C-alpha cells in the first residue's frame, strides 16, 4: 500500500495521526519519513539500530504466548517528544544509521534461527517504520511467527486498518489521562489514543496497556482512577494493566523515581475500578497471573522469567475458567 496521499502541492504522510503535510525535501515530525519527489521515503526501512532476542514478558506482554521468545527490533525516530523517554538515545536521534541493511526476510530468518514465537516492533515508535514492520509481519505469518506492536497508540486510521490480520498483539502506552499534557508535553492527542485502543479491542487484536507512572505528572488518584476506569469499561476488566516505575532520565532527571508505595496505590485504584490483572513493572517484583474467578496462581514469574505455568490449554486447573489472552502459537 502507499503510505501517503496528495493534497494540493503537498504529500500527506499516512503513517501516524499527525498526518504531516510535506513539501519537497521535508521530513515529518518523526524525522524519518521524507518527501522525495512525488513519494514519501521511509529513511529507516531495513535499517534497525536494535535487534535483540527478549522474553515476550519484557514487552511487556503477560497474557500472550508466555515463556516464549520475541525477536525485538527498533529504528531511530519517534512521533512523540516525551521528556521522560527511557529510550531517548534512539527515539530522539536525528542522525540516520544506514550502514547495516537487514531485509524483511533476514529478520524472519533470524526469528526462526533463535526459536522466536514472535517478532516485536518496539524500542522506538514502530508506527514511524510501519512500511518495514508491515513487510516483515506478512513474511512472519507465512513462517508461523506472530507479530507484536509496542506503541504509543498514535497510528493513523489507515495504518490501524492495515494492522488487522497482520498484528497479533499490541502493548500500548496510555501515558496520561490529561488532554493538555498529551498535547503540550508529549506531542500527541489523548482522544486519538483512546479511540485507537477501542479499535484494537473491537478487532480482536490482543491488547495490554502500560502506564509509566511519573511522579507529579500523572500519579494523582484522580488521573490513575480515570485510566483504570477507562480500561475496565471500554477495553474490558480482564485487559492487563502494567503500571511501571519511572527512573530519572532524559529531560526529567530532577524527578524522583516512582516509589513502591505509589505503585501499590495505583494497583489498589485499579482493583477498585474492577481490573482483574495488574502488574507492577521496573521494580523486580514477582508478578503472578491469577485466575479472575478463584484467585489461583496460574503463571508464576520472577522478573521477566516464567517459573511455572499452571495453565491447562489456557484454562485455570482449579476451576476451569479461561484466562483472557493468547496461549497457542
N, C-alpha and C positions, 0 to 999 in steps of 0.2 A: 504494500500500500504506500501511497505518497503521504508524507507527514507534514504537508504544507498545502496552502491554497493561495490563490491570487486574490488580492483586494486592492484594486486600483493599481498604483505603481509599486505597491509593497507585496511581499510574500509573508503570509501569516504562518508561523510555526504552530503545528497542531499537537505537539508533544505534551505540553502541560497547560494548566489553566491560566497562565499568564497570556497566552496567545500573542506572543511578541510579533509586532509588525515590522518586518525588516527591510531596509533598503540595501542596495548593493554593498557587499563587504562588511555588513553589520552582523554582529553576534547577538543572540538573545541574552536575557538576564543570566542564564546559566553559564554563558561564556564558551559553550562548546558546540552550539548549533549556529552555523554561519551561512548567510546568503551568498551564494556564488552563482552569478548569472541568474537564471530562472529556476534555480534549485537551492534547497537548503541542505547543506552538507553537515552530517554528524561527524565532527572532528575527532571524536574518541572511538569511533566504530573500530572494533577489533584491537583496541589499544588499552587493555586493562592495566591498571597500576597495582592492583592487588588480586592475587589468585591464591586461595588457601582452602584446605580441607578442614571443615569445622564440624563439631557435633551440631545436629539440627537445633538442639536446645539453645545454642548460642545466638540464634537469630533474633529474638528468642521465639521458638515455637515449641510448646509443651504438649500439644494435642495433635501433632502432625508427624507421623512416622517416627515415634520416639525411639531413641537409641540407634539412629542411623546417621550417616554422614551426608553433609551437603558441601558440594564444591561451590565456594563463595567467591564472587568477583565484583570488582568495582572499578570505576574510572575516576578521573578528576571531574570537578564541577558540581554545582547544585543550583536549584532554582529558589532556595531559601537562603537567608543570611543569619541563621540562629547564632546569637552571641555566645551560647554555651556549647556549641558543637564540639563533640569529642572526637570527631574525625576531620577536624577543620584543615589538617595538613593536606588532605586530598580534596575535600569538598570545596574549599575556598582557594585552591591552587589555580593560578591563571596561566601557567606555562604548560604547554602541551607536552605529553610524554608519548612519543610515537616511534621510539626505537624498536620496541617489541610489537610484532603483529601476531595476534592469536585469532585465527579464523573461527567462526562458529563451530565447525566440525571438530577442530582441535580441542575446543572446550569440552564438547561431548565425549571425545575420546579420553580426555583426562578424567572426566567423571567416571567413566567405565573402568579405567585403569585403577582408580583408587576406591572402587566399590562404593560410589556415592549413589544414594537413592534419589537425590535431588540436586538441582543446581539453584543457588540463591543469588539473586541480583541485589546487592547490598553494599555496605560501607559508605557509599555516597548515594545520592538520589538516583535510582535506576530509571525514573521517567525520562531523564535527560539523555540516557543512552538506550532508549527503548528500541530503536531500529536494530541494534545489536542484540539486545535481550530477546526480542521477537524471533530473530533468525535462529538463535541458539535454542530457544524454547521449542520451536517446531521440530528441530532435529532431535532434541532431548526426548520428546514424546515418542518419536519413532524408535528410540532405543529403550523405551520403558522407564525413562527417568522423569520425575516430576519437577515442577518449576515453582520457585518461591520468589515473591516480590516483597522486599523490605523497604518501605517507602514512607514519605511524609503525607501521602494521600492527595497530592495536588495535581493529579493527572487530568488531562483534557477529556472531554466527552468521547472523542474519537479513540483515544488510547484505552479508556475504560471499556468501550465496546469491543475493542480488539482483544483485550485480555481474556474475555470469556472463552473458555475452551482451551486456552493456552496456559494461563497461570492457574496453578492448583491451590496455592495458599498464599496469603499475604499477612504480613505483620505491619500494621500502620501506626505511626506515631501520632497520637492525639495529644498534642503538646500543651494545650491550654483550652479553656472554655471562655476566653476573653477575646471578643472580636477585635478590639483595638490593639491588643497585644499581638495577635496574629498578623494584623496588617502593618502596624508601625514598627514592630521589633523583629518579627520573624520574616516578614516579606511575603505573606500568603493571605489566605482568606478562610476563616473558620467554616463558613457556610458550605463552601465547596468541599472541604474535607469531610464534613458531616454527611453531605449528600453522597459523596463517593463511598463512604463507609456503608451507607444503606444500600447502595448499588451492589457492592460486593456481597452483602448478605442476601439480597434478592436473587442473585445469580449463582448462589451455592459455591462461591469460592471461599474455602476455609479461611476464617478471619480471626486473628488475635490482635489485641490492642496493647501498645506500650505507652506509658506516660512517664517521662523523666521528670521527677519532682525537684524543681529548682527553688531553693529557699527564697522567700519573699516575692517570687514571681508567679507561682501557680499552686502554692501549698496551703491556701486557706481552706477551711472546712467547706465554705460555700462553693468554691470552684471545684474541689475534689468531689463534692457531692453531685455537682452538675454533670461532671464527666461520668461518674459511676451510674447516675440515673439515666443518662443518655444511652450508655452501653446496655444496661438492663432492659430498658423499654424499647429501644429502637433496633438493637442488634441481638437481643436475647440474653437471658441471665446466665446461660452456660458459655457465653463468649469469654475466653480467658483475658484477664486484665493483668498485665505486667507493670508493676509500679517500681521504677528503678531509681536508685540513688544517684544524685549529681555529685561529681567531683570537680573542683575548680579547674577551669580550662578556658582556653581561647580568650575571649573578651570578658569573661566573668570570673576572673581569678580572685576577685575580692570577696566573693561569696563563700560561706562555709559549705562543707559537704553536707548532704542530706543526712539527718540523724536517723537512727533506727527507730526512735520514738515517732518521728514524722511518718515513716513508712508504716509503722503499726497503726498510727492514727488513720492514715489513708486506707489501710486494709479494713479497719473497723467500719469506716464510712462506706466502703464498697460492699461489705457484707450486709450492712444496714439497708443499702439500696437494692439488695436481692441477688447480687452476683454470687455465683457458686464456685468460681475458680479464680483465685487471686494469688499472684506470685510476686515475691519481693526480689528485686534484681540488684546486682552490683554490690552485694553485701556478704556473699559467700555463705548464705544460709541454706539449709535443706529446704527444698520446695516440693513436698509430695503432692501428687494429684489424688484427691479423694472422691469417692462416689457421692454424687449430688443427692442420692436417696438415703443411703445408710451410713455414710461417712467413712467407710472402709478405705484404707490406703490402697490405691490402685497402682501407682507408679512411685517408687522411692528414688529420690535424687540427692546427690551431694554436689553442689556447684552445677556444672553442666553435665555431670556424669549420671547416667541412669544406673542405680544399684540393683533394683529389682523391678520387674514389670509383671504385675499380677493379673493383667487383663486376660480374659479368655474371649478371643475373637471380638475384641472391642467392648466387652461387657464386664461388669463387676462380678467376680467369682462368688460373692456373698449373696447378692440379691438379684443379680442378672440385669441390672439397669445398664442400658447402653450409654457409654461415655461419649459425649459430643466430641467429634474430631475425625481425623482420617488415620486409620491404623493399618491399612493394607496398601503395600507398594504396588 
